[in-house]
Amino acid sequence: MVIDEDGKLLAWKWSDRIQPIETTALDFTRDLAAGRWIAARSKMSLQLQEELAPGDLERKWTKLSQVSGEFCKVKDAVIAH
């Protein structure tokens, strides 16, 4: 866990839960679509968790929805380099 100087939780990582990257990406997107900002954020790297608060994710998702339209569904995930 990463705690700031005021004792607020900034980030965490579950070390005993290793999942394929595709599964994590799909779960992350589903969490965002359902408005589960903290759950989605927990799937990000510790560095990104420190940089993005749950409210930041909500604002970014909302802005994306305004530009691209409402979220429909997740079909699949593909690893690309």
C-alpha positions, 0 to 999 in steps of 0.5 A: 500500500502507498499512503500519503503524508496525510494518511490517505491511501494512494495506491495498492497492489494485490501480490497474490493475484496474477492474471493475464493482461487481457483479463485485467484489461477487460475487468478494468474496462468493465469496472469503468463502465459500471462506475467502479472507479476504485476497483478500476484504479486498483488494476492500474500500476502503482505509479498510475494509481499515485497519479490518478485519483478515482475522481480523475478516472471518472472525469476521463471516462465521462469525457470519453463517453461525451466524445465517443458516445455511451459505452455498449459492451466489451467484446475482447482484448488484444495485446498489441506492441 
